[in-house]
């Protein structure tokens, strides 16, 4: 229970101490409790959506960080950056192909296959519109990105750029 909701609940409870726990459905106290509960639910939902978006961003950054560490280049060309992005987008192609081969002919795709397809379409659409990625054409920024500890706060030290797919 959030601080605001607990405050409202406590205030209503203290006010009603001599009358019991019942709050009339049309009363001001009931509306206050309802408003606080709805606000709490809305905040919880917003927090969860923000966390899900941040998790996707962190997965992307961790994948790219691992790829940058493997290649051990001081800077990346524009073509190299596009290759990194393409490898990230198509990271699940093996699993998608395996699921497609396991499926009997004439059967609809499995839920996992649908999720992988939707994620691929979403990431490809994002790549066409502009894929946000650390600036790997700057040697100092590449070193900062390699040293990144995986926290949200330290991302402000890294310069980002938006890469658009070349048609």
ABEGO torsion letter per residue (X at the ends): XBAAAAAAAAAAAAAAAAAEABBBAABAAAAAAAAAAAAAAAAAAAAAAAAAAAAAAAAAAAAAAAAAAAAGBABBBAAAAAAAAAAAAAAAAAAAAAAAAABBBGBBBBAAAAAAAAAAAAAAAAAAAEBBBBBAABAAAAAAAAABAGBAAAAAABBBBBBBBBX
